[in-house]
Amino acid sequence: MATQQRTDRSFLSGLTERVTLKRALVVYFGIGALYIYAPIISLIVFSFNEGGITAPFAGVTFEAYAELFSNEAVRESIVRSLQLALVVTVITTVLGTAAGLAYRYDFWGQRGLLYLIILGIITPGVTYGIGSRLFLAELLGFSRGLWLAIPVHVVWTLPFAVIVILAGFPPNLKQNEEAAQVMGASTLTTYKEVVLPQVLPTVLGAAVFAFTLSYNEAERGLLLVGQETTMPIQVFSAAASDRPEPELFALGSVTTVFSTLLLVIAGLIVLRAVRK
């Protein structure tokens, strides 16, 4: 009996040593990643399925993509999303860069201003969309349309841009600027030759993030764009049908790959700026 107990304790001790916290976390991460990315992978795989959007996989076909790009409504919604995202990106980049440069100095209310900017992330999108519709369209009387969604998108993208810029700005930027001014450089020359080269990679990364967020945003502008639907809203409309069409899978695949590439590019740009 004693020998059996020692054997059991030895087995449990060896099992505990093998199942370390690190390995348990790796397994947990793997399960979580599978749960998150399995729907995305299945979306992309079945967009090429010859047998439609249900299992089994019958063969490879590009018919769904041909139908997608021949759909005029989808093409127009993509163009609108790109137009809106470009305008929002320019506004967000300018405001985010100005905020990042301002936060190099101490000023009254800087913490409250930062909290106010971050509030755009915390506020639920549906709630903000309803409030924006009431304020902009009903109270102020603006006609609903694509461009009415610009301020709503900026409120959503600006906090991310500010966070990226504040994190990516070099810590010695202010000292370099002051050193250039001490050496006789004008304000314009200082910004052109000293500040801009150091902050440009981070600003570009923030711009790509803002573009991606605006391009994929739907719920905040849903009640503001009217009949000028954007790509995400078009996707929601198609997904609400009883049986989604294969072209919806193709559109989701194209959007996923496009957004992922943009985020990877933005991440690489910001990482490169931080390392420098």
C-alpha positions as CSV (number, residue, x, y, z in Angstrom):
1,M,0.0,0.0,0.0
2,A,2.8,2.4,0.9
3,T,4.6,1.6,-2.3
4,Q,1.4,2.3,-4.3
5,Q,0.9,5.7,-2.6
6,R,4.5,6.7,-3.3
7,T,4.0,5.7,-7.0
8,D,0.8,7.8,-7.2
9,R,2.5,10.8,-5.6
10,S,5.5,10.4,-8.0
11,F,3.1,10.3,-11.0
12,L,1.2,13.4,-9.8
13,S,4.5,15.2,-9.1
14,G,5.8,14.4,-12.6
15,L,2.5,15.5,-14.2
16,T,2.5,18.8,-12.3
17,E,6.1,19.5,-13.4
18,R,5.2,18.9,-17.1
19,V,2.0,20.9,-16.9
20,T,3.6,24.2,-16.0
21,L,1.9,27.6,-16.0
22,K,3.6,28.5,-19.2
23,R,2.3,25.5,-21.1
24,A,-1.2,26.0,-19.7
25,L,-1.2,29.6,-20.9
26,V,0.0,28.5,-24.3
27,V,-2.8,26.0,-24.6
28,Y,-5.3,28.6,-23.3
29,F,-4.1,31.1,-25.9
30,G,-4.3,28.5,-28.7
31,I,-7.9,27.7,-27.8
32,G,-8.8,31.4,-27.6
33,A,-7.1,32.1,-30.9
34,L,-8.9,29.2,-32.6
35,Y,-12.3,30.4,-31.2
36,I,-11.6,34.0,-32.5
37,Y,-10.1,33.2,-35.9
38,A,-12.0,30.0,-36.9
39,P,-15.0,32.0,-38.2
40,I,-12.7,34.3,-40.2
41,I,-10.9,31.4,-41.7
42,S,-14.1,29.6,-42.6
43,L,-15.4,32.8,-44.2
44,I,-12.4,33.0,-46.5
45,V,-12.4,29.3,-47.3
46,F,-16.1,29.0,-48.1
47,S,-16.0,32.1,-50.3
48,F,-14.1,29.8,-52.7
49,N,-16.4,26.9,-52.3
50,E,-17.9,25.6,-55.5
51,G,-20.8,24.1,-53.5
52,G,-21.9,27.4,-52.0
53,I,-21.6,28.6,-48.4
54,T,-22.3,25.3,-46.7
55,A,-20.2,22.2,-46.1
56,P,-18.8,20.1,-47.6
57,F,-16.1,21.9,-49.6
58,A,-16.8,20.8,-53.2
59,G,-14.0,22.6,-55.0
60,V,-12.4,25.9,-55.8
61,T,-14.3,28.6,-57.7
62,F,-14.1,32.4,-58.1
63,E,-17.8,32.8,-59.0
64,A,-18.6,34.6,-55.7
65,Y,-15.9,37.2,-56.4
66,A,-17.1,37.7,-60.0
67,E,-20.7,38.3,-58.7
68,L,-19.3,40.6,-56.0
69,F,-17.5,42.9,-58.4
70,S,-20.4,42.9,-60.9
71,N,-22.8,44.1,-58.2
72,E,-23.2,47.8,-58.8
73,A,-24.7,48.5,-55.3
74,V,-21.7,46.8,-53.6
75,R,-19.2,48.7,-55.8
76,E,-20.9,52.0,-55.0
77,S,-20.9,51.2,-51.2
78,I,-17.2,50.4,-51.3
79,V,-16.4,53.7,-53.1
80,R,-18.5,55.6,-50.5
81,S,-16.6,53.9,-47.7
82,L,-13.3,54.8,-49.2
83,Q,-14.3,58.4,-49.8
84,L,-15.6,58.8,-46.2
85,A,-12.5,57.0,-44.7
86,L,-10.1,59.3,-46.6
87,V,-11.8,62.5,-45.4
88,V,-12.0,61.2,-41.9
89,T,-8.3,60.1,-42.0
90,V,-7.2,63.6,-43.0
91,I,-9.2,65.3,-40.2
92,T,-8.2,62.7,-37.6
93,T,-4.5,62.9,-38.5
94,V,-4.4,66.7,-38.3
95,L,-6.3,66.8,-35.0
96,G,-4.4,63.8,-33.5
97,T,-1.0,65.3,-34.5
98,A,-1.9,68.6,-33.0
99,A,-3.0,67.0,-29.8
100,G,0.2,64.9,-29.7
101,L,2.4,68.0,-30.2
102,A,0.3,70.0,-27.6
103,Y,0.8,67.3,-25.0
104,R,4.6,67.8,-25.0
105,Y,3.8,70.8,-22.7
106,D,1.9,71.2,-19.5
107,F,-1.3,73.2,-19.8
108,W,-4.5,73.6,-17.7
109,G,-7.1,70.9,-18.3
110,Q,-4.8,68.5,-20.2
111,R,-6.0,65.5,-18.2
112,G,-9.6,66.3,-18.6
113,L,-9.1,66.9,-22.4
114,L,-7.5,63.5,-22.7
115,Y,-10.4,61.9,-20.9
116,L,-12.9,63.7,-23.1
117,I,-11.1,62.4,-26.2
118,I,-11.0,58.8,-24.9
119,L,-14.7,59.0,-24.2
120,G,-15.2,58.4,-27.9
121,I,-14.0,54.8,-27.4
122,I,-16.1,54.1,-24.3
123,T,-19.4,55.4,-25.6
124,P,-21.5,52.6,-27.1
125,G,-21.7,53.0,-30.9
126,V,-25.5,52.5,-31.2
127,T,-26.2,55.0,-28.4
128,Y,-23.9,57.6,-30.0
129,G,-25.4,57.0,-33.4
130,I,-28.9,57.6,-32.1
131,G,-27.8,60.7,-30.2
132,S,-26.0,62.0,-33.3
133,R,-29.1,61.4,-35.5
134,L,-31.3,63.4,-33.0
135,F,-28.8,66.2,-32.6
136,L,-27.5,66.7,-36.2
137,A,-30.6,65.7,-38.2
138,E,-33.5,66.5,-36.0
139,L,-32.4,69.5,-33.9
140,L,-29.9,71.2,-36.3
141,G,-31.8,70.2,-39.4
142,F,-29.0,68.8,-41.5
143,S,-30.0,66.5,-44.3
144,R,-28.9,62.9,-43.9
145,G,-26.2,61.8,-46.2
146,L,-22.7,60.3,-46.4
147,W,-20.9,63.4,-45.2
148,L,-23.0,63.9,-42.2
149,A,-21.3,60.8,-40.8
150,I,-17.9,62.6,-40.8
151,P,-18.0,64.1,-37.3
152,V,-19.3,60.8,-35.9
153,H,-16.5,58.8,-37.4
154,V,-13.9,61.4,-36.3
155,V,-15.1,61.0,-32.7
156,W,-14.5,57.2,-33.0
157,T,-11.1,57.3,-34.8
158,L,-9.5,60.3,-33.0
159,P,-8.9,58.5,-29.6
160,F,-7.0,55.7,-31.3
161,A,-4.9,58.2,-33.3
162,V,-4.1,60.2,-30.2
163,I,-3.1,57.0,-28.3
164,V,-0.8,55.8,-31.1
165,I,0.8,59.3,-31.6
166,L,1.4,59.8,-27.9
167,A,2.9,56.3,-27.6
168,G,5.0,56.7,-30.7
169,F,6.4,60.2,-30.3
170,P,10.1,60.1,-29.2
171,P,10.6,61.1,-25.6
172,N,13.4,63.6,-26.5
173,L,11.4,65.4,-29.1
174,K,10.9,68.5,-27.0
175,Q,14.6,68.7,-26.1
176,N,15.6,68.4,-29.8
177,E,13.2,71.1,-30.7
178,E,14.5,73.4,-28.0
179,A,18.1,72.6,-29.0
180,A,17.4,73.6,-32.6
181,Q,15.8,76.9,-31.5
182,V,18.8,77.6,-29.3
183,M,21.1,77.1,-32.3
184,G,19.1,79.8,-34.1
185,A,16.6,77.8,-36.2
186,S,13.3,79.5,-36.8
187,T,10.0,77.9,-35.7
188,L,9.2,76.8,-39.3
189,T,12.7,75.4,-39.8
190,T,12.5,73.6,-36.5
191,Y,9.2,71.9,-37.4
192,K,10.3,71.1,-40.9
193,E,13.8,69.8,-40.2
194,V,13.6,68.5,-36.6
195,V,10.0,67.7,-35.5
196,L,8.5,66.4,-38.7
197,P,11.1,63.8,-39.6
198,Q,10.9,62.3,-36.0
199,V,7.1,62.2,-35.8
200,L,6.2,61.3,-39.4
201,P,6.3,57.5,-39.1
202,T,4.1,57.6,-36.1
203,V,1.7,60.0,-37.7
204,L,1.5,57.7,-40.8
205,G,0.8,54.7,-38.6
206,A,-2.0,56.6,-36.8
207,A,-3.4,57.7,-40.2
208,V,-3.6,54.0,-41.4
209,F,-5.3,53.0,-38.1
210,A,-7.9,55.8,-38.6
211,F,-8.5,54.8,-42.2
212,T,-9.1,51.2,-41.2
213,L,-11.5,52.1,-38.3
214,S,-13.5,54.5,-40.4
215,Y,-13.7,52.1,-43.4
216,N,-15.1,49.3,-41.3
217,E,-17.4,51.5,-39.1
218,A,-21.2,51.0,-39.4
219,E,-23.2,51.4,-36.3
220,R,-22.3,55.0,-35.5
221,G,-23.2,56.3,-39.0
222,L,-26.1,53.9,-39.7
223,L,-28.8,56.5,-38.9
224,L,-27.0,59.4,-40.6
225,V,-26.0,58.3,-44.1
226,G,-29.6,57.9,-45.3
227,Q,-29.7,56.1,-48.7
228,E,-25.9,56.5,-49.3
229,T,-25.0,53.3,-47.6
230,T,-21.4,52.4,-46.9
231,M,-19.8,49.0,-47.3
232,P,-20.3,47.8,-43.7
233,I,-23.9,48.8,-43.8
234,Q,-24.3,47.0,-47.1
235,V,-22.9,43.9,-45.5
236,F,-25.3,44.2,-42.6
237,S,-28.2,44.5,-45.0
238,A,-27.2,41.4,-46.9
239,A,-26.5,39.4,-43.8
240,A,-30.0,40.2,-42.5
241,S,-31.6,38.1,-45.3
242,D,-32.8,34.6,-44.6
243,R,-29.9,33.1,-46.6
244,P,-26.8,35.1,-47.2
245,E,-25.5,35.0,-50.7
246,P,-22.0,33.7,-51.6
247,E,-20.9,37.2,-52.6
248,L,-21.4,38.3,-49.0
249,F,-18.7,35.8,-48.0
250,A,-16.5,37.2,-50.8
251,L,-17.0,40.7,-49.6
252,G,-16.2,39.7,-46.1
253,S,-13.0,38.0,-47.2
254,V,-11.8,41.0,-49.3
255,T,-12.6,43.4,-46.4
256,T,-10.8,41.2,-43.8
257,V,-7.7,40.8,-45.9
258,F,-7.6,44.5,-46.8
259,S,-8.1,45.6,-43.2
260,T,-5.5,43.1,-41.8
261,L,-2.9,44.3,-44.3
262,L,-3.6,47.9,-43.3
263,L,-3.3,47.1,-39.6
264,V,0.0,45.2,-40.2
265,I,1.4,48.1,-42.1
266,A,0.3,50.6,-39.4
267,G,1.8,48.4,-36.7
268,L,5.1,48.0,-38.6
269,I,5.3,51.8,-39.1
270,V,4.7,52.5,-35.4
271,L,7.1,49.9,-34.2
272,R,9.8,51.2,-36.5
273,A,9.3,54.7,-35.2
274,V,9.4,53.5,-31.5
275,R,12.7,51.6,-32.1
276,K,14.3,54.6,-33.7
